[in-house]
Amino acid sequence: MSESTKDISLEKEFVDNFKALESRINGASALPVHQIRKEAISAFQKLGVPTTKNEEYKFTDLNKSLRKNFDFTSPSLSGKVNKETINKYFLPEIEANKLVFINGVYSAEYSSIMSPEDQLSVKDFGTASKENEEQLQSYFAKYADYQSDAFIALNTAFAEHGSFIHIPENKVVDKPIALYFFNDAQTEKCYNQPRNLFVVGKNSQAKFIEVFNTIGDFSSFTNIVSEIVVNENAHVDYYKIQNNKDTAFHVGTTQVWQARSSHFSAYTFTLDGAMIRNNLNIASDGEGCETHMYGLYLLHGKTHVDNHTVVDHIKPNSFSNELYKGIMEDQSHGVFNGKVYVRQAAQKTNAFQSNKNILLSDTATINSKPQLEIWADDVKCSHGCTTGQLDEEAMFYLQSRGISKERARVLLLYAFATDVLENIKLEPLKNHLENIISERLHKDF
């Protein structure tokens, strides 16, 4: 079978699935959301699943991995993860609004919303597409570009499950909103494509956490899109925690739009998985926006993680700061591609970007490409990347003070990771991640 035939076959599987979706939803096909779905599946057919010939996926061959590991000829079955299992994966010491999704489908039974309704409205995506038609028309697929990215197009075409979260103006949601995504791979391989839309009103504040886990030993694939609307003077913190199994394949796109004087911070922690692609795209579309992006990836075995970030400064007097760090061992592979755009109108923009990596084996690799494109002249911008091994002088110093080589190694690696960890504002989550990372460093590195 030729390469082109196989590519067409994979696309045909998704198109056939889309036809099955249309027959199943019946009258709902008249909803405005479904018109967007139809546009998205057409875009996907034109784009095709990207190969390494696509510059954006040059180092991440998801096409090959998906064809090898999954059969998309029929929809994935509903999951059956029980409550006892789910409770084991909740983040400790964090009092939060908990939203549980099993194979991408929202479970009201296992979820618990603690914040009052006048602060926080939560609906599964399917319900919102019928009951919140006007709001979805205003925001859904307005920011995540399904015309140019195949995985966004695919997710948009199958946008049926997930969540719609709305926070009105002038509200502070004091408890974090934690979304737990469970893949049930206990009896067979599974895949899902949840769609989230978070809208945070003017002068409001919220914290979102997305956590991903696979139950069972079969392979799982998640293609998730979260669109986050941060209105004027709103403050949003967004955490993404990936400590999944080495059978888990993941493509995640977080698409953010910021209005005037808004603050947005993103924290991405990737600790395990088979092949992971994280897209973080931010449109700084208002004067006085502030944006922070932090990432930490600890890779071992044959884990492959590709972090792609974009910050588009559209209006003046904005600020962005980005710091991604990676530690890689064994045959793991890291990719970092960070783009910062400063439009001509975005004068007096300050934008900083840094990617730093440590390779602990001769077979671990990193491909790093920080980029700046600036059309304004009154700006302060910088970017850079470093890749190396542990500091031998620091190792020697610690050992000369009676610290064993293994202990010295762990201390230096932990100090390297701390630059990212210390920026976490949610103290219980910070403690939890510090414990996980400390354990991992002692065990694997």
C-alpha positions as CSV (number, residue, x, y, z in Angstrom):
1,M,0.0,0.0,0.0
2,S,1.5,3.4,-1.0
3,E,2.0,6.2,1.5
4,S,-0.7,8.3,-0.2
5,T,-3.2,5.5,-0.1
6,K,-2.7,5.0,3.6
7,D,-3.2,8.7,4.2
8,I,-6.4,8.8,2.3
9,S,-7.6,5.7,4.2
10,L,-7.0,7.4,7.5
11,E,-8.9,10.5,6.4
12,K,-11.7,8.4,5.0
13,E,-12.2,6.7,8.4
14,F,-12.9,10.0,10.0
15,V,-15.1,11.2,7.2
16,D,-17.2,8.0,7.5
17,N,-17.4,8.5,11.2
18,F,-18.7,12.1,10.6
19,K,-21.4,10.7,8.4
20,A,-22.4,8.4,11.2
21,L,-22.5,11.3,13.6
22,E,-24.8,13.2,11.2
23,S,-27.3,10.3,11.0
24,R,-27.2,9.9,14.8
25,I,-27.9,13.5,15.8
26,N,-31.0,13.8,13.5
27,G,-32.7,17.2,14.2
28,A,-29.7,18.6,15.9
29,S,-28.0,18.9,12.5
30,A,-30.0,22.1,12.0
31,L,-28.2,23.8,14.9
32,P,-25.7,26.5,14.1
33,V,-23.0,24.4,15.8
34,H,-23.4,21.7,13.2
35,Q,-22.9,24.1,10.3
36,I,-19.5,24.8,11.7
37,R,-18.9,21.1,12.1
38,K,-19.6,20.6,8.4
39,E,-17.2,23.4,7.5
40,A,-14.6,21.8,9.7
41,I,-14.8,18.3,8.2
42,S,-14.4,19.9,4.8
43,A,-11.3,21.7,6.0
44,F,-9.9,18.5,7.4
45,Q,-10.4,16.7,4.1
46,K,-8.4,19.4,2.4
47,L,-5.7,19.5,5.0
48,G,-5.3,15.8,5.7
49,V,-3.5,14.4,8.8
50,P,-0.1,16.1,8.8
51,T,3.1,14.2,8.0
52,T,6.7,15.2,8.8
53,K,6.7,17.0,5.4
54,N,4.5,19.6,7.2
55,E,6.9,22.1,8.8
56,E,4.7,22.4,11.9
57,Y,4.9,18.6,12.4
58,K,8.5,18.2,11.2
59,F,9.7,16.3,14.3
60,T,6.4,14.7,15.3
61,D,5.0,11.9,13.1
62,L,1.5,11.6,14.4
63,N,0.2,10.4,11.1
64,K,2.4,7.3,11.3
65,S,1.6,6.7,15.0
66,L,-2.1,7.0,14.6
67,R,-2.3,4.6,11.6
68,K,-0.1,2.1,13.4
69,N,-1.9,2.1,16.8
70,F,-5.6,2.9,16.1
71,D,-8.6,2.0,14.0
72,F,-10.9,4.9,13.5
73,T,-13.5,3.0,11.4
74,S,-16.1,3.2,14.2
75,P,-16.7,5.5,17.2
76,S,-14.9,4.7,20.5
77,L,-17.1,3.0,23.0
78,S,-18.3,4.7,26.2
79,G,-16.1,4.2,29.2
80,K,-17.0,2.4,32.4
81,V,-14.5,3.8,35.0
82,N,-15.9,3.4,38.5
83,K,-16.1,6.0,41.2
84,E,-13.5,4.3,43.5
85,T,-10.9,4.4,40.7
86,I,-11.7,8.0,39.8
87,N,-11.4,9.2,43.4
88,K,-7.8,7.9,43.5
89,Y,-6.8,10.3,40.7
90,F,-8.2,13.5,42.2
91,L,-5.6,16.0,43.1
92,P,-4.9,15.8,46.9
93,E,-5.6,18.7,49.3
94,I,-7.3,20.8,46.6
95,E,-10.9,21.8,47.3
96,A,-12.2,22.3,43.8
97,N,-15.1,22.2,41.4
98,K,-14.6,18.7,39.9
99,L,-15.7,17.9,36.3
100,V,-15.2,14.3,35.3
101,F,-15.1,13.1,31.7
102,I,-14.9,9.4,30.7
103,N,-13.7,8.8,27.1
104,G,-14.5,12.5,26.5
105,V,-18.1,12.4,27.8
106,Y,-19.1,14.5,30.8
107,S,-20.2,12.5,33.8
108,A,-22.6,14.5,36.0
109,E,-22.8,11.6,38.3
110,Y,-19.1,11.7,39.2
111,S,-18.7,15.5,39.0
112,S,-19.3,18.0,41.8
113,I,-19.7,21.7,41.4
114,M,-19.2,23.6,44.7
115,S,-19.3,27.3,43.6
116,P,-22.7,29.0,43.5
117,E,-24.5,29.2,40.2
118,D,-24.3,33.0,40.1
119,Q,-20.5,32.6,40.0
120,L,-20.1,29.6,37.8
121,S,-22.2,28.0,35.1
122,V,-21.2,24.5,33.9
123,K,-22.8,22.5,31.1
124,D,-21.7,19.7,29.0
125,F,-21.0,20.8,25.4
126,G,-23.9,19.0,23.8
127,T,-26.5,20.6,26.2
128,A,-25.0,24.0,25.7
129,S,-25.2,23.7,21.9
130,K,-29.0,23.6,22.3
131,E,-29.6,25.8,25.4
132,N,-26.9,28.4,24.9
133,E,-27.1,28.7,21.2
134,E,-26.4,32.5,21.1
135,Q,-23.4,32.3,23.3
136,L,-21.9,29.5,21.4
137,Q,-22.4,31.4,18.1
138,S,-20.4,34.3,19.7
139,Y,-17.5,32.2,20.8
140,F,-17.3,28.6,19.5
141,A,-14.6,28.1,16.8
142,K,-14.0,31.9,16.6
143,Y,-10.4,31.6,17.8
144,A,-9.2,28.1,17.2
145,D,-8.4,28.1,13.5
146,Y,-9.8,24.9,12.0
147,Q,-9.0,26.1,8.5
148,S,-5.3,25.7,8.9
149,D,-4.7,23.0,11.6
150,A,-6.0,19.5,10.8
151,F,-6.3,18.4,14.5
152,I,-8.4,21.5,15.3
153,A,-10.5,20.8,12.3
154,L,-11.0,17.2,13.3
155,N,-12.0,18.2,16.9
156,T,-14.3,20.9,15.6
157,A,-16.0,18.5,13.2
158,F,-16.7,16.1,16.1
159,A,-17.5,18.7,18.8
160,E,-20.2,16.9,20.6
161,H,-18.8,16.2,24.1
162,G,-16.8,18.4,26.5
163,S,-17.8,21.4,28.5
164,F,-19.1,25.0,28.3
165,I,-18.1,27.0,31.3
166,H,-19.3,30.6,31.8
167,I,-18.3,33.0,34.5
168,P,-20.3,36.3,34.5
169,E,-18.8,39.7,35.0
170,N,-17.4,40.9,38.3
171,K,-17.1,37.4,39.8
172,V,-14.3,35.7,41.7
173,V,-14.4,31.9,41.5
174,D,-12.3,31.1,44.6
175,K,-12.3,27.4,44.1
176,P,-10.3,26.0,41.1
177,I,-12.3,24.4,38.3
178,A,-10.6,21.0,37.8
179,L,-11.4,19.0,34.7
180,Y,-10.4,15.3,34.9
181,F,-10.2,13.4,31.6
182,F,-10.2,9.6,32.0
183,N,-9.6,7.3,29.0
184,D,-11.0,3.8,29.6
185,A,-8.6,1.5,27.9
186,Q,-9.3,-1.6,30.1
187,T,-10.8,-3.8,27.4
188,E,-9.7,-2.2,24.1
189,K,-8.1,0.9,22.5
190,C,-10.0,4.1,22.8
191,Y,-10.0,7.6,21.4
192,N,-12.0,10.8,22.0
193,Q,-12.2,14.4,21.0
194,P,-13.6,16.6,23.8
195,R,-14.2,20.3,23.2
196,N,-14.1,22.9,25.9
197,L,-15.2,26.6,25.8
198,F,-14.4,28.7,28.9
199,V,-15.7,32.3,28.9
200,V,-14.6,34.5,31.7
201,G,-16.4,37.8,32.0
202,K,-15.1,41.3,32.6
203,N,-13.3,41.9,36.0
204,S,-13.7,38.2,36.9
205,Q,-11.1,35.7,38.1
206,A,-10.8,31.9,37.7
207,K,-8.3,29.0,37.8
208,F,-8.7,26.0,35.5
209,I,-6.9,22.7,35.8
210,E,-6.9,20.0,33.1
211,V,-5.7,16.5,34.2
212,F,-5.3,13.5,31.9
213,N,-5.2,9.8,32.9
214,T,-5.6,6.5,31.2
215,I,-7.1,3.5,33.0
216,G,-6.1,0.1,31.5
217,D,-3.2,-1.1,29.4
218,F,-4.5,-0.6,25.9
219,S,-3.6,2.5,23.8
220,S,-5.6,5.7,24.0
221,F,-5.7,8.8,21.9
222,T,-7.1,12.2,22.9
223,N,-7.5,15.1,20.6
224,I,-8.7,18.0,22.8
225,V,-9.4,21.7,22.1
226,S,-10.0,24.2,24.9
227,E,-10.9,27.8,23.8
228,I,-10.5,30.3,26.6
229,V,-12.0,33.8,26.3
230,V,-10.5,36.2,28.8
231,N,-12.5,39.4,28.8
232,E,-11.5,42.9,29.9
233,N,-9.5,43.0,33.1
234,A,-10.2,39.3,33.8
235,H,-7.5,37.2,35.5
236,V,-7.2,33.5,34.5
237,D,-4.7,30.8,35.5
238,Y,-4.6,27.6,33.5
239,Y,-2.8,24.4,34.5
240,K,-2.3,21.4,32.3
241,I,-1.0,18.2,34.0
242,Q,0.1,15.2,31.9
243,N,1.3,12.3,33.9
244,N,-0.2,9.6,31.8
245,K,0.8,6.1,30.7
246,D,3.3,5.3,28.0
247,T,0.4,4.0,25.9
248,A,-1.3,7.4,25.8
249,F,-1.2,9.5,22.6
250,H,-2.3,13.1,23.0
251,V,-2.9,16.2,20.9
252,G,-4.0,19.2,22.9
253,T,-4.8,22.7,21.6
254,T,-5.4,25.6,24.1
255,Q,-6.6,28.6,22.2
256,V,-6.7,31.9,24.3
257,W,-8.1,35.3,23.4
258,Q,-7.3,38.2,25.7
259,A,-9.1,41.5,25.9
260,R,-7.8,44.8,27.2
261,S,-5.9,44.8,30.6
262,S,-6.5,41.0,31.0
263,H,-4.0,38.6,32.7
264,F,-3.5,35.1,31.6
265,S,-1.0,32.5,32.9
266,A,-0.5,29.0,31.6
267,Y,1.4,26.2,33.3
268,T,2.1,22.9,31.3
269,F,3.6,19.9,33.1
270,T,4.4,16.9,31.0
271,L,5.7,14.0,33.0
272,D,4.8,10.9,31.0
273,G,3.0,9.6,27.9
274,A,3.8,7.9,24.5
275,M,3.5,10.8,22.1
276,I,2.2,14.2,23.1
277,R,1.7,17.4,21.1
278,N,0.8,20.6,23.1
279,N,-0.3,23.6,21.2
280,L,-0.7,26.8,23.2
281,N,-1.9,29.8,21.1
282,I,-2.5,33.2,22.6
283,A,-4.0,36.3,20.9
284,S,-3.1,39.4,23.0
285,D,-5.8,41.5,21.5
286,G,-6.1,44.4,23.9
287,E,-3.9,47.2,25.2
288,G,-2.3,46.4,28.5
289,C,-2.5,42.6,28.3
290,E,-0.2,40.5,30.5
291,T,0.7,36.9,29.5
292,H,2.8,34.2,31.2
293,M,3.7,30.8,29.9
294,Y,5.6,28.2,31.9
295,G,6.4,24.6,30.9
296,L,8.2,21.7,32.4
297,Y,8.8,18.3,30.8
298,L,10.6,15.4,32.4
299,L,11.0,12.7,29.8
300,H,12.3,9.1,30.0
301,G,12.0,5.9,28.0
302,K,10.8,6.6,24.5
303,T,8.4,9.4,25.5
304,H,8.0,12.1,22.8
305,V,6.7,15.6,23.7
306,D,6.3,18.5,21.3
307,N,5.5,21.9,22.7
308,H,4.3,24.5,20.2
309,T,3.5,28.0,21.5
310,V,2.4,31.2,19.8
311,V,1.9,34.6,21.3
312,D,0.4,37.2,18.9
313,H,0.8,40.7,20.2
314,I,-1.9,42.7,18.3
315,K,-2.4,45.8,20.5
316,P,0.2,48.1,22.2
317,N,1.6,48.2,25.8
318,S,1.4,44.4,26.4
319,F,3.8,42.0,28.1
320,S,4.5,38.3,27.7
321,N,7.0,36.1,29.4
322,E,7.7,32.4,28.5
323,L,9.9,29.9,30.2
324,Y,10.0,26.2,29.2
325,K,12.4,23.7,30.7
326,G,13.1,20.1,29.8
327,I,15.0,17.2,31.3
328,M,15.5,14.2,29.0
329,E,16.9,10.7,29.6
330,D,17.0,7.3,27.8
331,Q,15.7,7.6,24.2
332,S,13.2,10.4,24.9
333,H,12.6,13.2,22.4
334,G,11.6,16.7,23.2
335,V,10.5,19.4,20.7
336,F,10.0,23.1,21.5
337,N,8.8,25.6,18.9
338,G,7.9,29.0,20.3
339,K,6.7,31.9,18.2
340,V,6.3,35.5,19.3
341,Y,4.6,37.9,16.9
342,V,4.6,41.7,17.5
343,R,2.3,43.5,15.1
344,Q,3.0,47.0,13.8
345,A,0.3,48.5,16.0
346,A,1.7,46.7,19.1
347,Q,4.2,49.4,20.1
348,K,5.8,49.4,23.6
349,T,5.5,45.6,23.8
350,N,7.8,43.6,26.1
351,A,8.2,40.0,25.1
352,F,10.6,37.4,26.5
353,Q,11.1,33.8,25.6
354,S,13.4,31.1,27.0
355,N,13.8,27.4,26.5
356,K,16.4,25.4,28.5
357,N,17.1,21.7,28.3
358,I,19.3,19.1,30.0
359,L,20.2,15.9,28.2
360,L,21.1,13.0,30.5
361,S,21.9,10.4,27.9
362,D,23.6,10.2,24.5
363,T,20.3,8.9,23.0
364,A,18.0,11.7,24.3
365,T,17.3,14.5,21.8
366,I,15.8,18.0,21.7
367,N,14.8,20.1,18.8
368,S,14.4,23.7,19.9
369,K,13.4,26.7,17.8
370,P,12.4,29.9,19.5
371,Q,11.3,32.6,17.0
372,L,10.5,36.3,17.0
373,E,8.7,38.2,14.3
374,I,8.5,41.9,15.0
375,W,6.9,44.6,12.8
376,A,6.9,47.3,15.5
377,D,10.0,49.5,16.3
378,D,9.4,50.6,19.9
379,V,9.6,47.2,21.7
380,K,11.8,45.2,24.0
381,C,12.0,41.5,22.9
382,S,14.4,38.7,23.5
383,H,14.5,34.9,23.0
384,G,17.0,32.1,23.4
385,C,17.6,28.4,24.1
386,T,20.2,26.4,25.8
387,T,20.9,22.6,25.7
388,G,23.5,20.8,27.7
389,Q,24.4,18.4,30.4
390,L,24.6,18.8,34.2
391,D,27.2,21.3,35.4
392,E,30.3,19.2,36.2
393,E,31.7,22.0,38.4
394,A,28.6,22.1,40.5
395,M,28.6,18.3,40.7
396,F,32.2,18.3,41.9
397,Y,31.4,21.0,44.4
398,L,28.5,19.1,46.0
399,Q,30.5,15.8,46.0
400,S,33.4,17.6,47.7
401,R,31.0,18.5,50.5
402,G,30.3,14.8,51.1
403,I,27.1,14.5,49.0
404,S,26.9,11.3,46.9
405,K,27.0,11.5,43.2
406,E,23.4,10.3,42.9
407,R,22.2,12.8,45.5
408,A,24.1,15.7,43.9
409,R,22.6,14.8,40.5
410,V,19.0,14.9,41.9
411,L,19.7,18.2,43.8
412,L,20.9,19.9,40.6
413,L,18.0,18.6,38.5
414,Y,15.5,19.7,41.1
415,A,17.1,23.2,41.3
416,F,16.8,23.3,37.5
417,A,13.0,22.5,37.6
418,T,12.3,24.9,40.5
419,D,12.5,27.9,38.2
420,V,9.2,26.8,36.7
421,L,7.6,25.3,39.9
422,E,8.1,28.4,42.0
423,N,5.7,30.3,39.7
424,I,2.7,28.2,40.6
425,K,0.2,30.3,42.5
426,L,-2.0,27.4,43.8
427,E,-0.1,26.2,46.8
428,P,-1.6,22.7,47.2
429,L,-1.0,22.0,43.5
430,K,2.5,23.3,43.8
431,N,3.2,20.9,46.7
432,H,1.7,18.0,44.8
433,L,3.8,18.6,41.7
434,E,6.9,19.1,43.8
435,N,6.4,15.7,45.4
436,I,5.8,14.0,42.0
437,I,8.8,15.6,40.4
438,S,11.0,14.8,43.4
439,E,9.9,11.2,43.3
440,R,10.6,11.0,39.6
441,L,14.0,12.5,39.9
442,H,15.0,10.0,42.6
443,K,13.6,7.1,40.7
444,D,14.5,7.7,37.1
445,F,17.2,10.3,36.9
